[in-house]
Amino acid sequence: MRYIGETELRRTTALTSKATAMKVWFNKVHESRRQSIDTEHPEISIGRDRGNVLVLQSPMVSKRQAIVRRDDGQLVLQNIGINSCMVGDTEVMGGDSVQFAAGETVRIGPFTLTFESDEAAPISRAELEAHLRSIMADLELKVHRKLLARFDLYELETNQLGDTNSILLLERHIEDVCRELNLFGPENDALLEEVIGLILRDLMINQLILESDRNQHDSLAKLTYNEYDVPQTLVPERETELQSLVLFVRERIQLDEQPDLSSQIQRVEYKFGDVFPLVRPHLHKELRRYVILRRLKKDLKDTVFGFGPLQDLLRAPTISEIMVVKSDQIYVEREGVLELSGRRFLSDKVTESIIERIVAGVGRRIDKSQPLVDARLPDGSRVNAIIPPLATRGPCLTIRKFPAFRFTMDDLIERRSITSAAAMFLRACVVDKQNILVSGGTGTGKTTMLNVLSSFIPHRERVVTIEDTTELQLHQDHVVTLEAKHRNVEGTGEYTIRDLVKNALRMRPDRIIVGECRGGEALDMLQAMNTGHDGSMTTIHANSTEDVLKRLEVLVLMAVDLPVVSIQRQTASAIDIVVQIERKPGGRRIVTQISEIAGFDQDRNELIVHDIFNERNGSSLQPTGYMPTFVESLMEKGLLKLEFLYGQTERFVPEEEAQQPVRMPARQRT
């Protein structure tokens, strides 16, 4: 019996082969495993009808959707269906045609297609990696099922957690199962040579993370580090050979010259493929077998005793968010960009078991009677888990990792998230005790900006922070940190952000910082800003400065029934500065507006808002030329120099243009 079939072998080795006929690779967007067809038809008809050359089963695909034909070395796609197609970034409407090159991505409904020419490689390095991870996951699933036939893994996890003998027993059984599957038979050699490259690269990255964890001793390291990374069935001779190869790669890619852990990981990810051909000849059959078994044992021990495929993702510093959509669909956010991780759970049952393990570790529980949980890991990472019956497609998990690196304003300037002039202005506003509201969409970096701004608060002041889940990292000495508490199983014991804001007013704070206003606490925050707690800050979800003011009205109305005009007057006297942040398509977060709420126009019943900095015509953040009403205070205290803020390098805006305010009309409520 063999596990790996000719189809998988052909897909993988095709990376270096030439095609004699037209080959089409296709897969659903959320599936890492690709399928292919070989055809010599001069025209390839595509659709969900079985009479097509390529059949794509989906209601989003027409019965006859498109025809692809060769034309002078190029390919031409003609859309003959109702729904549109995508060729690269070009949308092709019904009846239209477009010429494209082999290897370019075609999107039809939920399917991604790649057409292979005689010169083109059928699969990219990233796609190959996803495919190899899929192969490894399939292998682990098959081994896992065989192990379940031998003994109860769940009982092993429950009753013998941490027992060395039970770990050794599990590893021995994994070796037996691999022999039964004839995994290391000669027919699988070619594919295993490709898989082992991915395994070695992952091993190097995990070693880097573990080295960093041992140096930092942070709480996340304690949460994710365990003895399962090194096998109990360790063979010293093979381990020495393996570490020698790892050391060779480190030297060849000059890993020790990289300044930090993130740079080292990126170096391994980008350069390992260039060095691997030099390593391949040293991977003799016994060493290859040992390395693959070592990886299988680690992954299965992670599943039985740890966090499964999340184990390594939780430790990776380059990953900021982990999103489990389904058991076989795990996304991560890396440098602001969402990507499919290529990892997956063995089943929904395993997914739910590991979710229970994660929330139980922080004193919470999740089951059918309580299928939704918000929790915080020991390192501060936020966890949201939801399982059936609320999640109809299977258990879902979202982990927003707590950043190990605390950004400073200099870092934001270097990343071009904000200009030096705008940064200097915001620093002056914080020191001068202007009330600041940071706004933006989900994941734009509002909390990061709040953290950066809070670093400018003088150390002699008493600060009270209030959050739903603690994320702020203030370095001042006199800081009181409050966190909301959810109701217990009996439905009692809940303390909301609004309760904490009211309590904070009795704690003699100089400043109050609320992580996010999302309900009636907005009214209490406005009142706090109006009653002597100048210099307070908070965040809010909104897409622009204008939307901020509209959303504030709605949030206040959630707490009390007031005329909109009264809310606007309260807002005008409470909030001084609004900082708007956006996330660009490439994942970069930037400040797009810094505005002053300059007052309330009694004649028109409108809030008056002036942009101090904004983006215009696609340019970077620039001063508008408008002078905020409190600029004299900043200058008198020596907090700001106009030469720096509005120097020769900055573009002036005509005074009449800058003085045009953005007005928010009062709406009549019925």
VOGU-3710 file (C-alpha; in Angstrom, 3 decimals, decimal comma):
1> mryigetelr> 0,000/0,000/0,000  1,278/3,462/-0,721  -0,046/6,783/0,438  1,161/9,193/-2,244  -0,315/8,535/-5,683  0,899/9,311/-9,188  -1,374/12,378/-9,442  0,315/14,152/-6,517  3,745/13,149/-7,774  2,996/14,481/-11,269
11> rttaltskat> 1,698/17,797/-9,892  4,815/18,404/-7,859  7,476/17,289/-10,324  5,762/19,312/-13,077  7,496/22,380/-11,680  10,606/21,430/-13,634  8,978/19,640/-16,575  7,885/20,798/-20,048  4,314/20,473/-21,286  3,621/18,915/-24,657
21> amkvwfnkvh> -0,121/19,715/-24,592  -2,193/22,465/-23,089  -2,433/21,958/-19,328  -4,910/23,821/-17,149  -4,453/23,978/-13,382  -7,504/24,938/-11,336  -8,737/25,061/-7,765  -11,342/26,804/-5,670  -10,073/30,008/-4,102  -10,114/28,632/-0,541
31> esrrqsidte> -8,615/25,231/-1,400  -4,849/24,769/-1,486  -4,917/21,518/-3,496  -4,985/22,045/-7,254  -6,292/19,816/-10,020  -5,232/19,756/-13,638  -6,388/18,591/-17,038  -4,309/17,914/-20,174  -5,944/18,624/-23,494  -4,978/18,987/-27,127
41> hpeisigrdr> -8,194/20,796/-28,078  -7,440/24,021/-29,988  -10,266/25,631/-28,012  -10,927/24,948/-24,338  -14,567/25,470/-23,422  -15,198/26,205/-19,752  -18,463/26,003/-17,813  -20,517/23,908/-15,455  -22,167/21,868/-18,246  -20,571/18,426/-18,628
51> gnvlvlqspm> -20,077/18,971/-22,353  -17,255/21,462/-21,691  -13,591/20,526/-21,839  -13,122/21,991/-18,356  -16,103/21,489/-16,048  -16,341/23,849/-13,046  -19,176/22,840/-10,748  -20,538/26,013/-9,175  -23,803/27,989/-9,471  -21,620/31,087/-9,985
61> vskrqaivrr> -20,334/29,617/-13,283  -22,544/29,666/-16,395  -23,314/26,473/-18,281  -20,959/27,748/-20,987  -18,880/30,479/-19,401  -15,772/31,007/-21,560  -13,602/29,774/-24,410  -9,780/29,919/-24,318  -7,774/29,536/-27,552  -4,182/30,028/-28,676
71> ddgqlvlqni> -3,343/33,038/-30,862  0,263/33,665/-32,033  1,861/32,347/-28,855  -0,640/34,175/-26,647  -3,918/32,989/-25,164  -7,291/34,628/-25,755  -10,218/34,301/-23,342  -13,688/35,010/-24,730  -16,431/35,371/-22,135  -19,615/33,841/-23,585
81> ginscmvgdt> -21,487/33,677/-20,271  -23,529/36,141/-18,247  -21,196/36,463/-15,269  -17,934/38,366/-15,625  -14,448/36,793/-15,422  -11,161/38,199/-14,166  -7,894/37,887/-16,087  -5,197/39,280/-13,832  -6,657/42,616/-12,689  -8,863/42,987/-15,801
91> evmggdsvqf> -12,588/42,279/-15,595  -13,957/40,613/-18,733  -17,682/41,146/-19,185  -19,998/38,845/-21,125  -19,295/39,048/-24,855  -15,817/40,561/-24,395  -12,420/39,005/-25,141  -8,973/39,620/-23,702  -5,485/38,416/-24,603  -3,232/37,129/-21,810
101> aagetvrigp> 0,015/35,261/-21,282  0,399/31,697/-20,051  0,856/31,595/-16,294  -1,387/34,620/-15,679  -4,169/34,009/-13,152  -7,738/33,674/-14,448  -10,685/33,887/-12,028  -14,035/32,323/-12,995  -16,587/32,282/-10,197  -14,966/30,730/-7,112
111> ftltfesdea> -12,237/29,065/-9,223  -8,687/30,174/-9,984  -7,186/28,876/-13,253  -3,648/28,841/-14,654  -2,916/27,867/-18,261  0,451/26,237/-18,866  2,406/26,828/-22,060  5,492/24,929/-23,219  7,688/27,544/-21,570  5,719/28,294/-18,423
121> apisraelea> 5,981/26,579/-15,062  2,612/25,150/-14,021  2,790/26,234/-10,417  4,467/29,079/-8,526  6,678/28,611/-5,479  3,905/29,866/-3,181  1,366/27,548/-4,797  3,799/24,645/-4,584  4,313/25,332/-0,882  0,551/25,367/-0,280
131> hlrsimadle> 0,232/22,112/-2,213  3,049/20,435/-0,247  1,470/21,545/3,035  -1,766/20,019/1,823  0,078/16,759/1,105  1,555/16,813/4,626  -1,867/17,494/6,148  -3,377/14,578/4,217  -0,580/12,327/5,445  -1,094/13,452/9,048
141> lkvhrkllar> -4,832/12,822/8,742  -4,226/9,286/7,475  -1,721/8,568/10,253  -4,100/10,108/12,805  -6,929/7,794/11,738  -4,649/4,785/11,958  -3,585/5,845/15,445  -7,219/6,173/16,539  -7,725/2,574/15,451  -4,920/1,546/17,831
151> fdlyeletnq> -5,895/3,527/20,943  -7,918/6,531/22,110  -5,825/9,664/21,556  -8,329/11,839/23,410  -8,082/9,639/26,487  -4,285/9,815/26,178  -4,461/13,602/26,135  -6,867/13,752/29,084  -5,296/11,221/31,419  -1,588/11,186/30,590
161> lgdtnsilll> -0,786/14,786/29,651  2,931/15,440/30,034  3,802/11,824/30,762  7,079/10,922/29,008  6,098/7,298/28,507  2,836/8,269/26,790  4,713/10,591/24,422  7,216/7,834/23,641  4,354/5,391/23,054  2,690/7,803/20,638
171> erhiedvcre> 5,921/8,295/18,673  6,491/4,529/18,368  2,967/4,059/17,044  3,536/6,841/14,473  6,585/4,956/13,190  4,557/1,732/12,967  1,748/3,438/11,047  4,209/4,950/8,534  5,606/1,458/7,918  2,081/0,132/7,358
181> lnlfgpenda> 1,435/2,907/4,842  4,769/2,212/3,113  5,393/5,948/3,190  9,105/5,590/2,506  8,774/3,227/-0,426  10,753/4,030/-3,621  7,605/5,165/-5,446  7,320/8,141/-3,057  10,969/9,272/-3,121  10,555/12,100/-5,651
191> lleeviglil> 7,747/13,831/-3,795  9,307/13,346/-0,363  12,438/15,121/-1,630  10,285/18,183/-2,314  8,384/17,904/0,981  11,602/17,730/2,980  12,686/21,143/1,710  9,578/22,693/3,244  10,147/20,733/6,476  13,742/21,966/6,800
201> rdlminqlil> 12,703/25,564/6,197  9,977/25,345/8,856  12,455/23,702/11,248  14,890/26,601/10,849  12,154/29,174/11,501  10,929/27,305/14,603  14,473/27,124/15,956  14,886/30,885/15,493  11,644/31,534/17,353  12,580/29,172/20,194
211> esdrnqhdsl> 15,992/30,839/20,526  14,283/34,209/20,797  11,724/32,842/23,280  14,431/31,510/25,577  16,115/34,899/25,549  12,963/36,922/26,178  11,067/34,536/28,513  7,815/36,156/27,428  4,418/34,758/28,364  3,563/33,661/24,834
221> akltyneydv> 6,716/31,543/24,764  5,583/29,811/27,952  2,150/29,314/26,412  3,372/27,710/23,164  6,717/26,121/24,060  6,665/22,461/24,985  8,900/19,431/24,864  7,170/18,122/21,725  9,425/20,095/19,379  12,204/17,543/19,952
231> pqtlvperet> 11,269/13,837/19,615  11,582/11,401/22,495  12,864/8,903/19,909  15,765/11,186/19,069  18,669/9,586/17,179  21,865/11,498/18,108  23,677/10,658/14,864  20,808/11,853/12,672  20,213/14,902/14,854  23,875/15,896/14,466
241> elqslvlfvr> 23,631/15,571/10,681  20,424/17,636/10,659  21,851/20,438/12,781  24,972/20,522/10,607  22,813/21,109/7,533  20,869/23,825/9,351  24,131/25,515/10,351  25,343/25,303/6,743  22,199/27,058/5,485  22,454/29,725/8,196
251> eriqldeqpd> 25,975/30,548/7,115  25,180/30,567/3,392  22,247/32,964/3,745  24,173/35,102/6,298  21,411/34,730/8,868  23,409/35,965/11,866  23,943/39,319/10,160  20,217/40,127/10,306  19,319/42,728/12,971  16,208/41,115/14,491
261> lssqiqrvey> 14,052/38,003/14,534  11,578/39,226/11,901  14,409/39,964/9,486  15,904/36,513/10,117  12,582/34,778/9,426  12,067/36,763/6,216  15,606/35,894/5,155  14,921/32,177/5,617  11,598/32,416/3,752  13,077/34,227/0,755
271> kfgdvfplvr> 16,562/32,673/0,512  16,151/29,056/1,627  15,011/27,941/-1,827  18,242/29,274/-3,356  20,438/27,247/-0,991  18,375/24,038/-0,824  19,890/22,549/-4,052  23,238/22,524/-2,212  21,665/20,698/0,728  19,692/18,141/-1,286
281> phlhkelrry> 22,682/15,801/-2,095  23,386/15,394/1,644  19,848/14,216/2,409  20,452/10,482/2,149  17,528/8,124/2,542  17,948/7,466/6,283  18,277/11,162/7,093  15,275/12,006/4,905  13,224/9,365/6,677  14,297/10,663/10,096
291> vilrrlkkdl> 13,472/14,310/9,268  10,015/13,498/7,893  9,179/11,289/10,872  10,461/14,036/13,182  8,010/16,491/11,605  5,097/14,053/11,670  5,697/13,344/15,349  5,858/17,032/16,216  2,669/17,920/14,319  0,680/15,027/15,768
301> kdtvfgfgpl> 1,949/15,706/19,300  0,927/19,337/18,828  -2,548/18,092/17,905  -2,844/15,677/20,835  -1,217/17,833/23,523  -0,840/21,360/22,134  -2,596/23,762/19,757  -2,226/21,729/16,567  -1,439/23,737/13,417  -1,749/26,958/15,448
311> qdllraptis> 1,264/26,059/17,597  3,868/27,503/15,249  1,616/30,332/14,008  1,197/31,605/17,564  4,963/31,810/17,979  5,749/33,468/14,635  6,444/37,182/15,270  5,734/38,133/11,640  2,085/37,024/12,006  -0,253/39,549/13,641
321> eimvvksdqi> -3,591/37,726/13,339  -4,765/34,122/12,939  -8,207/33,355/11,510  -9,628/29,824/11,435  -12,525/29,943/8,962  -12,963/26,169/8,719  -10,886/23,232/9,874  -9,100/23,136/6,495  -8,986/26,890/5,956  -6,651/28,905/8,219
331> yveregvlel> -5,733/32,465/7,247  -3,039/34,672/8,754  -2,294/38,374/8,530  1,352/39,075/7,790  2,549/42,667/7,384  -1,026/43,835/6,892  -1,870/41,311/4,157  -4,214/38,325/4,527  -2,917/35,046/3,143  -3,845/31,388/3,337
341> sgrrflsdkv> -1,472/29,655/5,750  -1,561/26,252/4,041  -2,079/24,611/7,435  -5,247/22,871/8,541  -6,807/20,886/11,347  -7,408/17,190/10,956  -11,170/17,530/11,479  -13,867/19,762/12,986  -13,728/17,623/16,131  -10,006/18,326/16,512
351> tesiieriva> -10,597/22,043/15,824  -13,240/22,253/18,541  -11,054/20,289/20,963  -8,134/22,695/20,487  -10,410/25,727/20,844  -11,600/24,273/24,162  -7,959/23,786/25,165  -7,094/27,415/24,353  -9,994/28,993/26,259  -9,658/26,552/29,183
361> gvgrridksq> -6,059/27,727/29,578  -7,331/31,215/30,449  -10,135/30,058/32,744  -13,015/30,146/30,245  -15,175/27,432/28,740  -16,954/26,888/25,443  -19,632/24,308/24,626  -23,075/24,085/23,021  -24,678/25,914/25,935  -22,098/28,712/25,647
371> plvdarlpdg> -20,944/28,601/22,009  -19,291/32,039/21,888  -16,281/33,170/23,921  -14,115/36,297/24,079  -10,907/35,734/26,012  -7,388/37,021/26,454  -4,255/34,865/26,385  -1,579/35,389/29,063  0,517/37,487/26,659  -2,417/39,833/25,951
381> srvnaiippl> -3,499/38,334/22,613  -7,253/38,540/22,017  -9,206/35,370/21,279  -12,698/35,093/19,824  -14,125/31,607/19,358  -17,522/30,556/18,050  -18,723/26,996/17,494  -21,914/25,276/16,266  -24,814/25,828/16,463  -23,914/29,522/15,967
391> atrgpcltir> -21,157/28,764/13,438  -22,988/26,650/10,872  -19,910/25,686/8,783  -17,855/24,497/11,746  -15,818/26,001/14,617  -14,272/29,433/13,964  -11,408/31,051/15,828  -9,833/34,504/15,580  -6,662/35,392/17,476  -5,314/38,945/17,339
401> kfpafrftmd> -1,798/38,517/18,618  -0,391/40,939/21,134  2,558/42,699/19,456  5,887/41,820/21,028  7,334/44,985/19,494  5,986/48,319/20,739  5,932/50,914/17,968  7,216/54,427/18,553  6,436/57,566/16,583  9,848/57,258/14,903
411> dlierrsits> 8,842/53,798/13,653  5,621/55,180/12,166  7,583/57,948/10,426  10,078/55,416/9,022  7,196/53,297/7,721  5,710/56,426/6,120  2,532/56,032/8,166  2,784/59,679/9,190  4,946/62,683/8,304  7,443/64,296/10,685
421> aaamflracv> 5,458/67,540/10,754  2,200/65,790/11,659  3,972/63,686/14,298  5,466/66,791/15,923  2,060/68,454/15,917  0,366/65,456/17,611  3,099/65,293/20,234  2,489/68,966/21,033  -1,271/68,324/21,277  -0,782/65,477/23,777
431> vdkqnilvsg> 1,564/67,474/25,996  -0,780/70,497/25,823  -3,677/68,292/27,012  -5,836/68,470/23,913  -8,553/65,790/23,845  -7,853/63,402/20,959  -10,092/60,946/19,145  -8,420/58,326/16,905  -10,722/56,879/14,255  -10,465/54,284/11,503
441> gtgtgkttml> -11,806/50,990/10,249  -11,146/47,528/11,679  -7,457/46,627/11,734  -6,215/50,075/10,701  -3,952/50,489/13,734  -6,053/52,661/16,037  -4,758/50,992/19,205  -1,181/51,246/17,920  -1,625/54,983/17,356  -3,197/55,360/20,818
451> nvlssfiphr> -0,178/53,563/22,287  2,208/55,877/20,442  0,353/59,035/21,485  0,208/57,895/25,113  4,016/57,737/25,189  4,044/61,570/25,104  2,060/61,889/28,352  4,298/63,399/31,077  5,326/60,845/33,712  4,094/62,931/36,612
461> ervvtiedtt> 0,434/62,598/35,575  -2,033/59,966/36,807  -3,513/57,987/33,915  -6,455/55,559/34,005  -6,807/53,208/31,018  -10,073/51,401/30,310  -10,358/48,612/27,745  -12,574/45,720/26,814  -9,409/43,600/26,440  -6,132/45,039/27,705
471> elqlhqdhvv> -3,886/46,031/24,792  -2,387/49,391/25,744  1,222/49,330/26,949  1,898/52,582/28,789  5,408/53,028/30,152  4,508/55,730/32,667  4,803/54,853/36,361  1,430/56,164/37,520  -1,000/54,128/35,412  -4,171/52,379/36,589
481> tleakhrnve> -5,289/49,663/34,147  -8,954/48,642/34,132  -10,501/45,879/32,028  -14,167/45,124/31,412  -15,554/41,845/32,737  -18,080/39,651/30,983  -20,976/38,071/32,830  -20,407/34,657/34,367  -22,319/31,423/33,719  -25,118/32,564/36,025
491> gtgeytirdl> -25,458/35,789/34,008  -24,115/38,076/36,745  -20,876/39,863/37,520  -20,677/41,915/34,316  -18,821/45,245/34,379  -18,970/47,193/31,132  -16,660/49,906/29,835  -19,357/52,416/30,754  -19,309/51,190/34,371  -15,526/51,581/34,430
501> vknalrmrpd> -15,602/55,070/32,904  -18,042/56,184/35,609  -15,829/54,629/38,273  -12,675/56,206/36,798  -14,149/59,675/37,430  -13,957/58,890/41,160  -10,285/57,856/40,966  -8,851/61,356/40,560  -7,358/60,799/37,080  -5,440/63,482/35,212
511> riivgecrgg> -6,264/61,699/31,966  -8,616/58,907/30,952  -7,763/56,664/27,996  -10,537/54,416/26,691  -9,401/51,734/24,261  -12,544/52,022/22,152  -15,952/53,682/22,404  -18,552/51,393/20,895  -21,673/52,095/22,956  -23,183/54,325/25,621
521> ealdmlqamn> -19,756/54,937/27,190  -19,264/57,591/24,481  -21,548/59,909/26,488  -19,548/59,337/29,690  -16,306/59,919/27,803  -17,564/63,240/26,416  -18,653/64,300/29,893  -15,262/63,332/31,326  -13,509/65,446/28,683  -15,794/68,326/29,612
531> tghdgsmtti> -15,251/68,079/33,380  -11,564/68,789/33,835  -9,997/65,628/32,420  -8,244/67,356/29,544  -5,779/65,343/27,501  -7,999/62,269/27,433  -7,986/59,962/24,414  -10,081/57,224/22,872  -10,712/55,419/19,567  -13,813/54,846/17,483
541> hanstedvlk> -14,692/52,900/14,320  -15,339/55,310/11,434  -14,201/55,814/7,843  -13,655/59,588/7,901  -13,719/62,604/10,199  -17,256/63,381/9,076  -18,372/59,819/9,840  -16,799/60,063/13,303  -19,162/62,846/14,319  -22,201/61,038/12,944
551> rlevlvlmav> -21,218/57,850/14,755  -20,692/59,716/18,017  -24,254/60,980/17,808  -25,537/57,403/17,415  -23,406/56,087/20,296  -24,570/58,837/22,665  -28,194/58,178/21,694  -27,647/54,563/22,771  -27,156/55,873/26,304  -29,674/58,719/26,583
561> dlpvvsiqrq> -32,390/60,377/24,531  -31,012/63,859/23,776  -31,592/66,294/20,907  -28,895/65,962/18,255  -28,010/69,646/18,642  -27,209/69,076/22,337  -24,959/66,136/21,430  -23,141/68,261/18,850  -22,589/71,070/21,395  -21,193/68,537/23,848
571> tasaidivvq> -18,921/67,103/21,156  -17,658/70,549/20,116  -16,611/71,433/23,663  -15,154/67,994/24,481  -13,086/66,862/21,471  -10,260/68,957/20,065  -8,473/66,722/17,542  -9,579/63,821/15,338  -6,858/61,570/13,847  -8,114/59,488/10,917
581> ierkpggrri> -6,257/56,288/9,910  -6,770/54,100/6,841  -5,392/50,766/5,682  -4,311/50,854/2,050  -4,817/47,873/-0,317  -1,194/46,756/0,143  -1,706/46,506/3,913  0,110/49,725/4,883  -1,595/51,816/7,570  -1,355/55,593/7,167
591> vtqiseiagf> -2,773/58,719/8,792  -4,962/60,446/6,180  -6,502/63,316/8,174  -5,803/65,325/11,288  -8,705/67,680/11,967  -9,781/70,161/14,613  -13,334/70,431/15,854  -13,229/74,229/15,981  -16,600/74,824/17,584  -20,325/74,931/17,000
601> dqdrnelivh> -22,035/77,321/14,585  -25,107/78,489/16,488  -26,647/80,202/13,475  -26,571/77,053/11,346  -26,649/74,480/14,168  -23,536/72,831/12,734  -20,237/71,508/13,989  -17,290/73,299/12,387  -14,418/71,026/11,407  -11,132/72,142/9,845
611> difnerngss> -8,508/69,820/8,382  -5,056/70,688/9,724  -3,398/67,902/7,713  -4,899/65,788/4,959  -4,180/63,835/1,803  -4,907/65,675/-1,426  -4,827/64,340/-4,955  -3,150/61,122/-3,850  -0,215/62,911/-2,222  1,142/62,148/1,242
621> lqptgymptf> -0,168/63,824/4,375  0,295/67,574/3,982  -0,611/70,658/6,074  -3,596/72,562/4,705  -2,367/75,922/5,979  -5,141/76,160/8,575  -3,930/77,281/12,018  -5,690/75,478/14,897  -7,381/77,714/17,460  -4,933/76,626/20,183
631> veslmekgll> -1,757/77,162/18,144  -0,740/80,171/20,269  -0,780/77,981/23,383  1,549/75,490/21,684  3,946/78,229/20,643  3,974/79,976/24,029  4,890/76,710/25,749  7,619/76,001/23,199  5,920/72,805/22,028  5,796/73,700/18,352
641> kleflygqte> 7,671/75,863/15,872  5,733/77,137/12,932  8,880/76,985/10,783  8,887/73,222/11,280  5,164/72,742/10,802  4,785/75,002/7,769  8,332/75,171/6,407  9,516/75,478/2,816  9,231/71,737/2,296  5,515/71,808/2,964
651> rfvpeeeaqq> 2,950/72,938/0,437  0,782/75,908/1,383  -2,894/76,020/0,567  -4,526/79,359/-0,323  -6,055/80,903/2,759  -9,535/81,090/1,294  -9,369/77,364/0,472  -8,050/76,357/3,874  -10,658/78,412/5,711  -13,572/76,526/4,159
661> pvrmparqrt> -14,810/74,333/7,018  -16,429/70,939/6,768  -19,866/71,463/8,248  -21,995/68,805/9,875  -25,681/69,739/9,552  -27,896/69,008/12,527  -30,531/66,406/11,731  -34,044/66,662/13,083  -35,154/63,614/15,058  -38,692/62,398/14,928
//
